[in-house]
Amino acid sequence: MEIPKDKIIELIRDRIGGDKAAEADAKLPGTVDTDKPEHRDLLSSLGIDVGDLLGGGALGGIAGKLGI
């Protein structure tokens, strides 16, 4: 699934905090494709589980914010 970086940054800022959001902003590409291993690795390096990101979990999920 392709997710705009700004949506991920917004979710991280809301759920984790500004420092982690700033780090994510510096590391992530403009569009994050959760099907690409290198993008999954980037998210993991930020402490973000893709399953949590998409499905709810600790971050509350981005799917709802994107209307998916």
PERAZI-V699518 format. One record per backbone hydrogen bond with DSSP energy under -0.5 kcal/mol. CO is the residue of the C=O (numbers start at 1). NH is the residue of the N-H. E is the energy in kcal/mol with one decimal. If there is no record, write none. Layout:
((CO & NH & E) (CO & NH & E))
This chain:
((1 & 34 & -2.9) (3 & 32 & -3.1) (4 & 7 & -1.1) (4 & 8 & -1.4) (5 & 9 & -2.8) (6 & 10 & -2.2) (7 & 11 & -2.1) (8 & 12 & -2.7) (9 & 13 & -2.8) (10 & 14 & -2.2) (11 & 15 & -2.5) (12 & 16 & -3.4) (12 & 17 & -2.1) (17 & 21 & -1.8) (18 & 22 & -2.5) (19 & 23 & -2.0) (20 & 24 & -2.4) (21 & 25 & -2.4) (22 & 26 & -1.6) (23 & 27 & -1.4) (24 & 28 & -2.9) (30 & 5 & -2.8) (31 & 33 & -0.6) (32 & 3 & -3.1) (32 & 34 & -0.7) (33 & 36 & -2.1) (35 & 37 & -0.5) (36 & 39 & -0.6) (36 & 40 & -2.3) (37 & 41 & -2.6) (38 & 42 & -1.7) (39 & 43 & -2.4) (40 & 44 & -2.6) (41 & 45 & -2.5) (42 & 46 & -0.9) (43 & 46 & -0.7) (43 & 48 & -2.6) (44 & 47 & -1.9) (47 & 49 & -0.6) (48 & 50 & -0.5) (49 & 53 & -2.6) (50 & 54 & -2.5) (51 & 55 & -2.8) (52 & 56 & -1.7) (52 & 61 & -0.5) (53 & 62 & -3.3) (56 & 60 & -2.4) (56 & 61 & -1.1) (57 & 60 & -0.8) (62 & 66 & -2.0) (63 & 67 & -0.7) (63 & 68 & -3.1) (64 & 67 & -0.6))
